[in-house]
């Protein structure tokens, strides 16, 4: 019995001098193609058009921002118990998907941040959003479906008598006291500080003053004076009608995403136009 020639068996050729190498050796030495995965990105229109960011901010004068689509790794952020407990899961998600790393999520205006939240949700789970709504009239719960693609951008109003400045601030004159008040729109950092201040006052059993605190953060000058003690004194003595006027001006100037929906109760036929509610179903849809 003779031993079979394994080189012949595999179609191999002995290497002698410059003789060709075997087919098997050639196959083993050829580099295999590597896999490359690129996450798609999307350009999101900013409600602010970059008009309310100060010079030097990455979004100053920019009307859009680039984000990448949500991935399975991003879902890990949304399900992290520690991040959820701290209330920073959404912020961490947004920070993770913003392409320009020089942009910090806490420096975004509220309306621009809302636009990113909606866009991120669409890239991750689609534009169809189902959540439970309780009828304001008969209190019957029902599941309502919203189409997030139907949202419109509100760029903020140009209000007669209100002067827009180049640094992102605006000046409004109170109707009763005729005081020129310079205001700015709050970003994520200011909103967090306001929330922390409210929690601190509640913990120390101090009276809540959220509306006044918000005005205190939004007002940057009174009659051109930027002294914080003077601003706080002004707010404490501000007539209620003037305070309401300033809050109304602030709300009308704030660019945002308009997600209104015409709700109709199937039980009592009650109808109402309502804002799309951002419940836990928004980023954690039932599967």
C-alpha positions in Angstrom: 0.0 0.0 0.0 1.4 3.3 -1.0 1.0 6.6 0.9 -1.2 9.0 -1.1 0.4 12.2 -2.2 -1.4 14.9 -0.1 0.0 17.7 -2.4 -1.7 16.1 -5.4 -4.8 15.6 -3.3 -5.2 19.3 -2.6 -4.0 20.4 -6.0 -0.8 21.7 -4.6 2.5 22.3 -6.4 5.9 22.0 -4.8 7.8 25.3 -4.6 11.1 25.0 -6.3 13.0 28.2 -6.9 10.6 30.7 -8.5 7.9 28.0 -9.1 4.3 29.0 -8.3 3.0 28.4 -4.8 0.1 26.0 -4.2 -3.5 27.1 -4.7 -4.1 26.4 -1.0 -1.3 28.6 0.1 -2.4 31.4 -2.2 -5.9 31.2 -0.8 -4.6 31.4 2.8 -2.3 34.3 2.1 -4.8 36.5 0.2 -6.3 39.2 2.6 -10.0 38.7 3.3 -12.2 41.8 2.7 -13.0 43.6 6.0 -16.5 44.7 7.0 -17.2 48.4 7.4 -20.4 49.8 8.9 -21.2 53.5 8.7 -24.2 54.8 10.7 -26.3 57.2 8.6 -26.7 60.8 9.6 -29.5 63.4 9.3 -29.6 67.2 9.2 -32.1 68.6 11.7 -33.5 72.1 11.2 -33.1 74.3 14.3 -36.2 76.2 15.3 -33.9 79.1 16.5 -32.0 79.3 13.2 -29.0 80.0 15.4 -30.2 83.5 16.1 -30.3 83.3 19.9 -26.8 81.9 20.4 -24.0 84.3 21.3 -21.0 84.7 19.1 -18.5 82.0 19.8 -21.1 79.3 20.3 -20.8 76.5 17.6 -24.5 77.1 16.6 -24.3 80.9 16.3 -25.9 81.7 13.0 -26.4 78.0 12.1 -29.8 76.9 11.0 -29.3 73.2 11.3 -27.4 70.5 13.2 -26.2 67.0 12.1 -27.0 64.0 14.1 -26.5 60.3 13.5 -29.2 57.7 13.6 -29.9 55.9 16.9 -28.2 52.6 17.2 -28.5 49.5 19.5 -25.7 51.0 21.6 -27.8 54.1 22.1 -30.6 52.0 23.4 -28.3 50.8 26.1 -28.2 54.5 27.3 -32.0 54.7 27.4 -32.2 51.5 29.5 -29.4 52.4 31.9 -30.9 52.3 35.4 -28.2 54.7 36.8 -28.8 57.2 34.0 -32.5 57.0 34.3 -32.3 57.5 38.1 -30.2 60.6 37.7 -32.6 61.9 35.0 -29.9 62.3 32.4 -30.5 59.4 30.0 -32.1 61.6 27.3 -29.3 64.2 27.6 -26.6 61.5 27.3 -28.3 60.1 24.3 -28.5 63.4 22.5 -24.8 64.2 23.4 -23.9 60.8 21.9 -25.6 61.3 18.5 -24.6 65.0 17.9 -21.9 64.8 15.2 -20.1 68.0 16.1 -18.4 67.2 19.4 -17.9 70.9 20.2 -21.7 71.3 20.8 -22.7 70.5 24.3 -26.3 69.4 24.8 -26.8 71.6 27.9 -25.9 74.7 25.8 -28.9 74.1 23.5 -32.0 76.2 23.7 -35.1 74.3 24.9 -36.8 74.4 21.5 -33.7 73.2 19.6 -33.3 70.4 22.1 -36.9 69.4 21.6 -36.3 69.3 17.8 -33.3 66.9 18.4 -35.4 64.7 20.7 -38.1 64.3 18.1 -35.6 63.7 15.3 -33.7 61.1 17.4 -37.0 59.3 18.2 -37.9 59.1 14.5 -34.5 57.7 13.5 -34.7 55.1 16.2 -38.4 53.9 16.2 -40.1 55.7 13.3 -42.5 58.6 13.2 -45.5 56.7 14.5 -45.9 57.3 18.2 -48.7 55.6 20.2 -49.5 56.5 23.8 -52.4 56.5 26.2 -54.5 59.6 26.6 -57.2 60.1 29.3 -60.1 62.2 28.0 -60.3 65.5 30.0 -64.1 65.3 30.0 -65.2 61.7 30.6 -61.8 60.4 31.8 -61.9 57.4 29.5 -58.4 56.2 28.6 -57.6 55.4 25.0 -54.6 54.7 22.8 -53.9 57.5 20.4 -51.4 57.4 17.5 -49.4 60.5 16.5 -47.3 61.1 13.4 -44.2 62.9 14.5 -43.5 63.9 10.9 -46.4 66.3 11.1 -44.7 68.6 13.5 -44.0 72.1 12.4 -41.2 74.5 13.4 -42.1 77.7 15.2 -39.3 80.1 14.8 -40.5 82.6 17.5 -42.4 85.7 16.8 -41.3 89.2 15.8 -43.3 91.3 18.3 -44.0 94.9 17.8 -42.3 97.0 20.4 -39.7 94.3 21.3 -36.2 94.9 20.0 -34.0 92.0 19.0 -30.3 92.5 19.7 -27.4 90.9 17.8 -26.2 89.0 20.9 -29.3 86.8 21.2 -31.1 89.0 23.7 -34.2 91.1 23.3 -35.6 94.2 25.0 -39.2 94.5 26.1 -40.7 97.5 27.9 -43.2 96.7 30.6 -46.7 98.2 29.9 -47.4 99.4 33.5 -44.0 100.5 34.8 -42.5 101.4 31.4 -39.2 99.7 32.4 -36.9 98.5 29.6 -36.0 94.8 30.4 -33.4 92.9 28.5 -34.0 89.2 28.4 -32.4 86.0 27.0 -33.8 82.6 26.3 -32.7 79.8 28.7 -30.6 77.0 27.6 -30.4 73.5 29.1 -27.9 74.5 31.8 -30.3 77.3 33.0 -33.3 75.0 32.9 -31.4 72.4 35.1 -30.4 75.1 37.5 -34.0 76.2 37.8 -35.2 72.7 38.4 -32.5 72.1 41.1 -33.4 75.4 42.8 -37.1 74.3 42.9 -36.1 71.0 44.5 -33.8 72.7 47.0 -36.6 75.1 48.1 -39.0 72.2 48.5 -36.5 70.2 50.5 -35.9 73.2 52.8 -39.6 73.8 53.1 -39.3 77.2 51.5 -42.2 78.7 49.4 -42.1 77.8 45.7 -41.3 80.7 43.4 -40.7 79.0 40.1 -42.2 81.8 38.0 -40.1 84.5 39.7 -37.0 82.3 39.6 -37.5 81.8 35.8 -37.7 85.5 35.3 -34.6 86.0 37.4 -32.6 83.7 35.1 -34.1 85.2 31.9 -33.6 88.8 32.7 -30.1 90.0 32.1 -30.5 93.8 32.6 -33.0 96.3 33.8 -32.8 99.8 32.2 -29.3 98.7 31.0 -28.2 97.8 34.5 -26.9 94.2 34.8 -26.4 94.1 38.6 -28.0 90.9 39.9 -29.1 92.4 43.2 -30.9 95.2 41.3 -32.6 92.7 39.0 -33.8 90.6 42.0 -35.2 93.8 43.6 -37.0 94.7 40.4 -38.6 91.2 40.2 -39.8 91.4 43.8 -41.5 94.7 43.2 -42.8 93.9 39.7 -46.6 94.3 39.3 -48.3 91.0 38.4 -49.6 92.3 35.1 -46.0 93.3 34.0 -44.7 89.9 35.1 -47.3 88.2 33.1 -46.5 90.4 30.1 -42.8 89.5 30.3 -43.5 85.7 30.6 -45.8 86.0 27.6 -43.1 87.8 25.6 -40.6 85.1 26.6 -43.0 82.3 25.5 -43.7 83.9 22.1 -40.0 84.5 21.4 -39.0 80.9 22.2 -38.5 78.9 19.0 -39.8 75.4 19.3 -41.3 72.4 17.6 -45.1 72.5 17.3 -46.5 69.0 17.8 -50.2 69.8 18.1 -52.8 67.1 17.4 -56.6 67.2 17.0 -57.8 64.8 19.7 -61.3 63.3 19.6 -62.6 61.0 22.4 -64.3 57.9 21.0 -66.5 57.6 24.1 -68.0 61.1 24.5 -66.9 62.7 21.2 -65.1 65.4 23.1 -62.6 67.3 20.8 -59.6 69.3 21.7 -56.3 70.4 20.1 -53.5 69.2 22.3 -49.7 69.0 22.3 -48.3 65.6 21.7 -47.4 64.3 25.2 -43.8 63.2 25.9 -44.6 60.2 28.1 -42.4 57.1 28.8 -43.8 55.6 25.6 -41.9 58.2 23.6 -38.4 56.6 23.9 -39.5 53.3 25.3 -42.3 52.1 23.0 -43.9 48.8 23.7 -42.7 46.1 21.5 
